[in-house]
Amino acid sequence: MIFNLLSPLADEFIMFNLIRYTTFRAGAACMTALFVALAFGPALIRFLRARQNGGQPIREDGPQSHLLTKKGTPTMGGVLILLSLSVSTLLWADLRNGYVWAVLMVTLGYGALGFADDWLKVTKRNTKGVSGRQKLITQALIGLAAALWMAWLMPPHLADKLAVPFFKEVLIPFSIVFPALAMLVMMGASNAVNLTDGLDGLAIVPVMIAAGVFALIAYLVGNRIFADYLQLHAVPGSGELAVFCSALIGASLGFLWFNAPPAAVFMGDTGSLALGGALGAVAVATKHEVVLAIVGGLFVVETVSVIIQVFWYKRTGKRVFLMAPLHHHFEKKGWAEPTIVIRFWIIAMVLALIGLSTLKIR
């Protein structure tokens, strides 16, 4: 909004020239989102606590410590993330950019789905919420619509192809099937973050780390000079997503202030489904879907642990892990919650560095 209002004046007023720079607006977006989150966080938490009798329902079959330490904590804190992210993006991003709206559509659409899920859990006082079938159908429709939109925005030689890290000339053609693949990337990322969100601060920091990596990727692939130098596939217009990713970092930082152990609020599915969907959508828009699997490797491992657990239990009646997702396995082994969280953060940082290595920065 600010960009759209002031950019016509930029040639006449030197001070407004800063608005033209993506880097300046990205920094401003991060700080704005952080400020909004910190400003509105306390009031929102009080509102949620007053409206949620008993807070988020806790799984009876989960770690017993959760019944003592997390019972009564309000959920749906993802509303704070989405509010901060949306306000900041609308203020600082170029609203004429289709990629910004496509990614926002996925983020807010998945967030609305998560909100409905959290609302049913809180009002019915159980952990079921929206059925798995309804979730997947809704995610698929939103993801497919966004994938088709972004394919229409992209250069024709990239729209239906999957890029392979390290090899600029390698593009795997998927033809008309590619939107379905892109949809699965968004759905997979959304549900992977959702599965990871089980301990205070566990999911939000890896999300910030991944958002930081993709802010850089978006900035580079959106600039043809940088993209050519680094042997990346240039995607004109995608650089504006650096502003979105920076706003996501600021909003997540603000939420972490209240989610740090012991958490005053949980993000719930409102936040986790939205954040994962946002990362997946940005990865599709920047043609770095495979890199997301590396940078978000922690989310992948958590998801795979659930798949293995379910598959092996149904096949043999025995469990591979003491409990899935993986972070609960370590809780059952006696690891302290802060130990698990911080070690998982370290793993997320290492994976992010590996993902950055695919950019071949010289």
TADAGI-V544775 format. One record per pair of residues at least 24 apart in sequence whose C-alpha atoms are under 6 Angstrom apart, sorted by the first residue. I is the first residue (numbers start at 0). J is the second residue. D is the distance in Angstrom with one decimal. If there is no record, write none. Layout:
I:J:D / I:J:D
//
This chain:
0:89:5.6 / 0:90:4.5 / 1:90:5.3 / 1:91:5.7 / 2:91:5.9 / 2:93:5.8 / 24:91:5.7 / 25:242:4.2 / 25:245:5.4 / 28:87:5.2 / 28:91:5.9 / 28:246:4.8 / 29:245:4.9 / 29:246:4.3 / 29:249:4.2 / 30:249:6.0 / 31:87:5.7 / 32:83:4.7 / 32:84:5.7 / 32:87:5.3 / 32:246:5.6 / 32:249:4.9 / 32:250:4.8 / 33:249:4.4 / 33:250:5.1 / 33:253:4.9 / 35:83:5.4 / 36:83:5.6 / 36:253:4.9 / 37:253:5.4 / 48:73:5.4 / 56:125:5.8 / 56:126:6.0 / 72:264:5.8 / 73:264:5.2 / 74:264:5.6 / 74:265:4.5 / 74:266:5.9 / 74:267:5.4 / 75:266:5.2 / 75:267:4.9 / 75:269:5.7 / 76:264:5.9 / 76:265:5.4 / 76:266:4.1 / 77:266:4.3 / 77:269:4.9 / 77:270:3.6 / 80:250:5.2 / 83:250:5.4 / 84:246:5.4 / 84:247:5.6 / 84:250:5.6 / 88:243:5.7 / 101:145:5.5 / 102:280:5.6 / 106:273:4.7 / 106:276:5.7 / 106:277:5.0 / 109:272:5.7 / 109:273:4.8 / 110:269:4.7 / 110:273:4.4 / 113:268:4.3 / 113:269:3.9 / 114:269:4.5 / 142:182:4.6 / 143:182:5.0 / 146:178:5.1 / 146:181:5.9 / 147:178:5.8 / 164:357:5.7 / 165:357:5.5 / 167:230:5.8 / 184:279:5.7 / 185:276:5.1 / 185:279:4.2 / 185:280:5.8 / 188:275:4.7 / 188:276:5.9 / 188:279:5.5 / 189:272:4.6 / 189:275:3.7 / 189:276:4.5 / 191:298:5.2 / 191:302:5.6 / 192:271:5.6 / 192:275:5.3 / 192:298:5.8 / 193:271:4.8 / 193:272:5.7 / 199:259:6.0 / 199:260:5.5 / 199:262:5.8 / 200:258:5.9 / 200:259:5.6 / 201:340:5.2 / 205:347:5.7 / 207:248:5.2 / 210:244:5.3 / 214:241:4.2 / 214:244:5.2 / 217:241:5.4 / 217:285:6.0 / 290:354:5.9 / 293:354:5.6 / 294:350:5.2 / 294:351:4.5 / 294:354:5.1 / 297:347:5.9 / 301:325:5.5
//
